Amino acid sequence: MEIATKSVITCPECGHQKEEEMPTGACQYFYECENCNTTLKPKEDDCCVFCSFGSKACPPVQQDQNCC
């Protein structure tokens, strides 16, 4: 299985979408929307902003590994 390294993050406040490169060796806990400047944090039980707001889960989760 090929691991996706890009994900489209959708801001829950304004709906802005942007494709971002995901870190492969760490989780990204914060993300600032460039449209409305809202700082996103993972939802409860998610390890990172990509798992909560992205079109693809982070690489460790895609590989069924513990994240962070």
N, C-alpha and C positions, 0 to 999 in steps of 0.2 A: 504494500500500500504506500502510495506517495503522500508525503506530509505536506499540507498546504502551509505556506509561510506568509501569505497575505490574507487579510480579512477586511471586510467592509464594516466599519463601525457606524451604527446609527444612533444619534443622540436622542434619548427619550424625551428631552425637553423641547427641541425645535425640529427634530426629524432630519437634520443635516446628516449626510452620509459621506464617508471618505474612506478610500482604500488605504490601509496601513500595513507596513511590514511588521510581523510579530517577532518578538525576541524568541530565540530557540532555547536559550539556556536559563531563562528567568521569566517570572511573571511580571506583567505590567499592571500595577494596582491602581494607578491614576491615569486619566486621560482627559485633556481639556479640549472641548469642542471649539473648533476655530470659528464657528459661526456665532454662537451665543455665549461662549466663554464659561459654560457650565463645566465643573470638574466632575467627571464620572468616576465612581468607585464600583467594584464588583457587587452584584446582588448577593444576598445571604446564600451560603453554600456554594458559591462560585469562587474560583481561585483568582480570576483576573478579569479585566474589562472586556477582553476578547470573548471569554466564555459567557459573559452577561449580555454584551451589546454587539458582538461581531457576527458576521455571517459564517464564520468558521471558529471552532474552538481552538485554543492554543495548542502548539505542537505536542507538549507532554500529554495532554488529555487525548489528543488524536491517537497517540501511541499507547493509550491505556496505562499510562504511568502516573504516579503521584506527582502533583504539580506543587511547586513551592514548598 
